[in-house]
Amino acid sequence: MIRYKILGNRKGQGIAEYILILALIAMIAFAVVRTLGKNVKTLFKNAGDKVSDAGTGW
């Protein structure tokens, strides 16, 4: 009975581990978006400009 009380309540531990993993994934995603965000924005802007320039040739 005492052993169950000490070792039996592990739901809180599992939830805490999931929260830590989720926080780690969120930090990694934030770092990637922050690092690559400007490059991706520039790529899309250049592609949009090329499409606009191609459309004015008609």
Backbone as CSV, one residue per row, in Angstrom:
resi,resn,N_x,N_y,N_z,CA_x,CA_y,CA_z,C_x,C_y,C_z
1,MET,0.821,-1.191,0.000,0.000,0.000,0.000,0.868,1.259,0.000
2,ILE,1.872,1.287,0.851,2.767,2.441,0.886,3.535,2.553,-0.422
3,ARG,3.954,1.396,-0.954,4.690,1.398,-2.217,3.817,1.964,-3.337
4,TYR,2.548,1.641,-3.348,1.632,2.157,-4.360,1.518,3.675,-4.255
5,LYS,1.460,4.183,-3.052,1.338,5.626,-2.868,2.588,6.352,-3.352
6,ILE,3.746,5.759,-3.178,4.995,6.399,-3.580,5.198,6.281,-5.093
7,LEU,4.983,5.107,-5.649,5.261,4.870,-7.057,4.032,4.942,-7.946
8,GLY,2.851,4.927,-7.375,1.636,4.833,-8.168,1.213,6.117,-8.852
9,ASN,1.591,7.254,-8.348,1.140,8.530,-8.900,2.184,9.059,-9.881
10,ARG,2.153,8.556,-11.099,3.139,8.979,-12.098,2.498,9.768,-13.233
11,LYS,1.212,10.024,-13.159,0.555,10.791,-14.217,1.118,12.201,-14.298
12,GLY,1.346,12.809,-13.171,1.915,14.158,-13.149,3.294,14.203,-13.776
13,GLN,4.066,13.173,-13.558,5.402,13.099,-14.136,5.312,12.993,-15.652
14,GLY,4.411,12.176,-16.160,4.250,12.024,-17.602,3.815,13.318,-18.264
15,ILE,2.883,14.016,-17.636,2.405,15.289,-18.177,3.537,16.305,-18.198
16,ALA,4.322,16.354,-17.151,5.447,17.284,-17.096,6.454,16.985,-18.201
17,GLU,6.705,15.716,-18.456,7.641,15.353,-19.522,7.103,15.775,-20.889
18,TYR,5.816,15.583,-21.136,5.225,16.011,-22.402,5.305,17.525,-22.563
19,ILE,5.077,18.241,-21.481,5.159,19.704,-21.532,6.581,20.144,-21.842
20,LEU,7.570,19.503,-21.236,8.965,19.847,-21.521,9.330,19.553,-22.970
21,ILE,8.881,18.422,-23.491,9.159,18.083,-24.888,8.482,19.094,-25.808
22,LEU,7.234,19.449,-25.523,6.511,20.425,-26.327,7.204,21.786,-26.290
23,ALA,7.680,22.193,-25.130,8.392,23.468,-25.012,9.691,23.446,-25.811
24,LEU,10.402,22.330,-25.790,11.633,22.208,-26.557,11.350,22.302,-28.057
25,ILE,10.318,21.621,-28.515,9.945,21.672,-29.933,9.548,23.098,-30.317
26,ALA,8.812,23.778,-29.463,8.400,25.148,-29.746,9.607,26.080,-29.841
27,MET,10.583,25.914,-28.957,11.780,26.753,-29.003,12.585,26.494,-30.273
28,ILE,12.690,25.238,-30.672,13.414,24.904,-31.904,12.691,25.500,-33.110
29,ALA,11.370,25.366,-33.152,10.590,25.913,-34.268,10.735,27.432,-34.326
30,PHE,10.704,28.089,-33.187,10.868,29.538,-33.137,12.237,29.948,-33.664
31,ALA,13.282,29.223,-33.258,14.631,29.537,-33.717,14.763,29.339,-35.228
32,VAL,14.176,28.283,-35.746,14.243,28.016,-37.193,13.504,29.099,-37.967
33,VAL,12.316,29.447,-37.522,11.533,30.478,-38.220,12.253,31.822,-38.149
34,ARG,12.811,32.113,-37.017,13.523,33.391,-36.866,14.764,33.439,-37.756
35,THR,15.473,32.328,-37.863,16.688,32.278,-38.668,16.377,32.284,-40.158
36,LEU,15.428,31.467,-40.557,15.135,31.306,-41.980,14.014,32.203,-42.478
37,GLY,13.335,32.877,-41.605,12.170,33.674,-41.986,12.482,34.749,-43.001
38,LYS,13.562,35.483,-42.799,13.899,36.559,-43.723,14.278,35.999,-45.090
39,ASN,14.990,34.885,-45.106,15.382,34.282,-46.380,14.167,33.795,-47.151
40,VAL,13.242,33.171,-46.472,12.033,32.672,-47.122,11.190,33.841,-47.623
41,LYS,11.099,34.901,-46.834,10.346,36.082,-47.246,10.951,36.677,-48.513
42,THR,12.268,36.761,-48.572,12.943,37.285,-49.756,12.696,36.397,-50.971
43,LEU,12.755,35.092,-50.777,12.503,34.173,-51.891,11.093,34.343,-52.457
44,PHE,10.107,34.439,-51.594,8.730,34.610,-52.056,8.540,35.972,-52.713
45,LYS,9.185,37.009,-52.183,9.073,38.333,-52.787,9.681,38.328,-54.174
46,ASN,10.850,37.724,-54.335,11.480,37.647,-55.650,10.623,36.856,-56.637
47,ALA,10.062,35.757,-56.181,9.193,34.958,-57.055,7.958,35.754,-57.456
48,GLY,7.367,36.467,-56.516,6.204,37.303,-56.824,6.546,38.415,-57.801
49,ASP,7.710,39.024,-57.631,8.138,40.076,-58.556,8.327,39.521,-59.963
50,LYS,8.892,38.327,-60.066,9.089,37.721,-61.384,7.752,37.399,-62.041
51,VAL,6.795,36.929,-61.268,5.474,36.636,-61.811,4.805,37.931,-62.274
52,SER,4.939,38.988,-61.487,4.356,40.277,-61.869,5.010,40.822,-63.117
53,ASP,6.332,40.705,-63.213,7.046,41.186,-64.397,6.659,40.394,-65.629
54,ALA,6.469,39.101,-65.477,6.079,38.262,-66.613,4.666,38.598,-67.072
55,GLY,3.819,39.013,-66.169,2.443,39.339,-66.514,2.312,40.658,-67.258
56,THR,3.278,41.553,-67.120,3.185,42.858,-67.782,3.664,42.808,-69.223
57,GLY,4.218,41.675,-69.646,4.735,41.562,-71.010,3.670,41.337,-72.055
58,TRP,2.426,41.154,-71.660,1.356,40.876,-72.633,1.004,42.133,-73.305
